[in-house]
Amino acid sequence: MAEVQPLQHQMMGYDRAITMFSPDGRLLQVEYAKKTVRQGSTAIGIVCKDGALLVTDKRIVDKLIVADAVEKIWQVDDHIAITAAGILSDARILVERAQVKAQENKVIYDSPIDVLTIVRDIANLKQMCTQSGGLRPFGVSLLIAGVDEDGMKLFETDPTGIYFQYKATAIGEGEIEVKAILTKEYKETMSVEDGLRLAISALKKVVTDGFEADRIDAVYITLDKKNFEKVPKDKIIKVLASLDSPKKPKN
């Protein structure tokens, strides 16, 4: 008997409910959510020797939009930051939940929350939305970077609720290309400045339509002070200028 194709699964209604598996064991609504993430603008996370870095393309599609008003990296606490690819309104709900949990932990235990606790809470909510009738999956993947007692951390969560810890990774439309660049060029000994240059260089290679400094947002969490620091726009402009300038030949 011939195998039923995905298009036939859709025609038979297997993609109409989040709780219904297709005959070949797939949750089609979850797969649609993953496709939504791949259509989102690119975001990169890198763990460096002196901090955890997040760099993202804000993808300003309208010249009338105020670039500084577009938010794509959020501060959860002094030592944790999140960026996203996919439906940013979904991301905002998850970020606000994480911010509340971080503050509750500080009030109850008088100590900053660890990064993995935030990741697990977000992942648990995402997973619940893949098996509950009347809900839809969150159409967003998150990169969660931070520093706690165990050192620097970078996690990725996807619409299924699964999460992994990375040294460097990317999400969004340029995910495959950027991951190839990171695999080739990432070094554990690189500084935040080196990581920023690598991330912007990777974005420049995958984003071809009107790439400029106003589209880039970058933050890092310092290892020594555990502080959330935003990368100044003038530094991003300098990095872009250095990438555009031709390299001097070696003697």
C-alpha positions as CSV (number, residue, x, y, z in Angstrom):
1,M,0.0,0.0,0.0
2,A,1.4,3.4,-1.0
3,E,2.4,5.7,1.8
4,V,0.1,8.6,2.4
5,Q,1.7,11.9,1.5
6,P,1.8,15.1,3.7
7,L,-0.6,16.9,1.3
8,Q,-3.1,14.1,1.7
9,H,-2.7,14.3,5.4
10,Q,-3.8,17.9,5.3
11,M,-6.7,17.1,3.1
12,M,-7.8,14.4,5.6
13,G,-7.7,17.0,8.4
14,Y,-4.7,15.8,10.4
15,D,-3.4,19.4,10.6
16,R,-6.6,20.8,12.0
17,A,-6.0,19.9,15.6
18,I,-2.9,20.1,17.7
19,T,-3.6,16.9,19.5
20,M,-4.0,14.7,16.4
21,F,-1.0,12.7,15.0
22,S,-0.8,12.0,11.3
23,P,-0.4,8.4,10.3
24,D,3.3,8.7,10.0
25,G,3.6,10.1,13.6
26,R,3.8,13.9,13.0
27,L,2.1,16.8,14.6
28,L,1.5,19.0,11.6
29,Q,0.6,22.1,13.6
30,V,3.9,22.0,15.4
31,E,5.7,21.6,12.1
32,Y,3.9,24.7,10.8
33,A,5.1,26.6,13.9
34,K,8.7,25.6,13.1
35,K,8.2,26.9,9.5
36,T,7.1,30.2,11.0
37,V,10.3,30.4,13.0
38,R,12.4,29.8,9.8
39,Q,10.6,32.8,8.2
40,G,11.6,35.1,11.2
41,S,14.6,37.4,11.1
42,T,17.9,35.9,12.1
43,A,19.2,35.9,15.7
44,I,22.6,34.7,16.9
45,G,23.9,33.7,20.4
46,I,27.6,33.2,21.3
47,V,29.3,32.2,24.5
48,C,32.6,34.1,24.8
49,K,35.4,33.9,27.4
50,D,34.2,37.2,29.1
51,G,30.5,37.1,28.5
52,A,27.4,35.7,26.7
53,L,26.4,37.6,23.6
54,L,23.1,38.0,21.6
55,V,23.0,39.7,18.2
56,T,19.9,40.0,16.1
57,D,18.6,41.4,12.8
58,K,15.6,43.6,13.5
59,R,14.6,43.5,9.8
60,I,13.1,47.0,9.4
61,V,10.8,46.5,6.4
62,D,9.3,50.1,6.4
63,K,11.4,53.2,6.2
64,L,8.8,55.1,8.3
65,I,9.3,52.8,11.3
66,V,11.5,54.2,14.1
67,A,14.3,51.6,14.3
68,D,15.1,52.2,17.9
69,A,11.5,51.5,18.9
70,V,11.7,47.9,17.5
71,E,12.5,45.6,20.4
72,K,13.9,42.1,19.7
73,I,16.2,41.5,22.6
74,W,14.7,41.6,26.1
75,Q,16.2,41.8,29.6
76,V,14.8,39.2,31.9
77,D,17.1,40.1,34.9
78,D,20.5,41.7,35.3
79,H,22.1,38.4,34.3
80,I,19.7,37.0,31.7
81,A,18.7,38.2,28.2
82,I,16.4,36.7,25.5
83,T,16.0,37.1,21.8
84,A,13.6,35.4,19.4
85,A,12.8,34.4,15.8
86,G,9.2,33.9,14.7
87,I,6.0,35.6,16.0
88,L,7.4,38.3,18.3
89,S,4.1,38.8,20.1
90,D,4.3,35.2,21.2
91,A,7.9,35.9,22.3
92,R,6.8,38.9,24.4
93,I,4.3,36.7,26.3
94,L,7.1,34.2,27.2
95,V,9.5,36.9,28.1
96,E,7.1,38.6,30.4
97,R,6.4,35.3,32.1
98,A,10.2,34.8,32.5
99,Q,10.6,38.4,34.0
100,V,7.9,37.7,36.6
101,K,9.4,34.4,37.5
102,A,12.8,36.0,37.9
103,Q,11.4,38.7,40.2
104,E,9.5,36.2,42.3
105,N,12.7,34.2,42.8
106,K,14.5,37.3,44.0
107,V,11.7,38.2,46.4
108,I,11.2,34.7,47.8
109,Y,14.8,33.5,48.0
110,D,16.7,36.8,47.9
111,S,18.9,35.5,45.2
112,P,19.0,35.7,41.3
113,I,17.4,32.9,39.5
114,D,19.6,30.5,37.5
115,V,19.3,30.4,33.8
116,L,18.2,26.8,33.5
117,T,15.1,27.4,35.7
118,I,14.0,30.1,33.3
119,V,14.6,27.9,30.3
120,R,12.7,24.9,31.8
121,D,9.7,27.1,32.7
122,I,9.4,28.5,29.2
123,A,10.0,25.0,27.6
124,N,7.3,23.5,29.8
125,L,4.7,26.0,28.7
126,K,5.6,25.5,25.0
127,Q,5.3,21.7,25.4
128,M,2.0,22.0,27.1
129,C,0.7,23.9,24.1
130,T,1.5,20.9,21.8
131,Q,-0.8,18.5,23.6
132,S,-3.8,20.6,24.7
133,G,-7.0,21.0,22.7
134,G,-8.0,24.6,21.9
135,L,-4.5,25.9,21.9
136,R,-1.9,26.4,19.2
137,P,1.9,26.0,19.5
138,F,4.0,29.1,20.2
139,G,5.3,30.2,16.8
140,V,8.6,31.3,18.1
141,S,12.1,30.0,19.0
142,L,14.1,31.7,21.7
143,L,17.8,32.1,22.5
144,I,18.3,32.6,26.2
145,A,21.7,33.8,27.3
146,G,22.9,34.4,30.9
147,V,25.5,34.1,33.6
148,D,24.9,32.3,36.9
149,E,26.9,30.5,39.6
150,D,27.8,27.7,37.1
151,G,29.1,30.2,34.5
152,M,27.9,31.4,31.1
153,K,24.9,29.7,29.5
154,L,23.2,29.8,26.1
155,F,20.1,27.8,25.5
156,E,17.7,27.5,22.5
157,T,14.1,26.5,22.8
158,D,11.8,25.7,19.8
159,P,8.0,25.5,19.4
160,T,8.0,21.8,20.5
161,G,9.2,22.8,24.0
162,I,12.6,21.0,23.6
163,Y,15.7,22.9,24.6
164,F,19.5,22.5,24.1
165,Q,22.5,24.3,25.5
166,Y,25.0,25.7,23.0
167,K,28.4,27.4,22.7
168,A,27.1,29.3,19.7
169,T,23.9,29.0,17.6
170,A,21.4,30.8,15.4
171,I,17.7,30.8,14.7
172,G,15.5,32.4,12.0
173,E,15.7,32.6,8.2
174,G,19.5,32.5,8.0
175,E,19.9,29.7,10.6
176,I,21.6,27.1,8.3
177,E,24.1,29.5,6.8
178,V,25.0,31.2,10.0
179,K,25.4,27.9,11.9
180,A,27.8,26.8,9.1
181,I,29.9,30.0,9.7
182,L,29.8,29.5,13.5
183,T,30.9,25.9,13.2
184,K,33.9,27.0,11.1
185,E,35.0,30.2,12.9
186,Y,33.8,30.0,16.5
187,K,36.5,29.6,19.2
188,E,35.9,29.2,22.9
189,T,38.7,31.7,23.6
190,M,37.2,34.6,21.7
191,S,36.2,37.8,23.5
192,V,32.8,39.5,23.3
193,E,34.3,42.0,20.8
194,D,35.5,39.0,18.7
195,G,32.1,37.4,19.0
196,L,30.4,40.6,18.0
197,R,32.5,40.9,14.9
198,L,31.8,37.2,14.0
199,A,28.1,37.6,14.5
200,I,27.8,40.8,12.5
201,S,30.0,39.3,9.7
202,A,27.7,36.2,9.6
203,L,24.6,38.4,9.4
204,K,26.1,40.5,6.7
205,K,26.6,37.4,4.6
206,V,23.1,36.1,5.0
207,V,21.1,39.3,4.9
208,T,21.3,40.8,1.5
209,D,18.5,43.4,1.4
210,G,19.5,46.8,2.9
211,F,21.8,45.5,5.7
212,E,22.9,48.4,7.9
213,A,23.7,49.3,11.5
214,D,20.1,50.4,12.4
215,R,18.9,46.8,11.7
216,I,21.3,45.3,14.3
217,D,20.6,44.9,18.0
218,A,23.2,43.4,20.3
219,V,23.6,42.9,24.1
220,Y,25.9,40.9,26.3
221,I,26.0,39.7,29.9
222,T,29.4,40.3,31.5
223,L,31.0,37.3,33.2
224,D,32.6,39.3,36.0
225,K,29.8,41.7,36.9
226,K,26.8,39.6,35.6
227,N,25.4,42.8,34.1
228,F,23.1,43.3,31.1
229,E,25.0,45.6,28.7
230,K,23.7,46.9,25.4
231,V,26.3,47.3,22.6
232,P,26.4,51.0,21.6
233,K,25.3,51.8,18.1
234,D,28.7,53.5,17.3
235,K,30.5,50.3,18.0
236,I,28.2,48.4,15.6
237,I,28.9,51.0,13.0
238,K,32.7,50.6,13.5
239,V,32.5,46.8,13.2
240,L,30.4,47.1,10.0
241,A,32.9,49.7,8.6
242,S,35.8,47.4,9.3
243,L,34.1,44.5,7.5
244,D,33.5,46.7,4.5
245,S,37.1,48.0,4.3
246,P,39.5,46.0,2.2
247,K,42.2,44.0,4.0
248,K,45.7,45.2,3.7
249,P,48.0,42.6,2.0
250,K,50.6,41.0,4.2
251,N,54.3,41.8,3.4
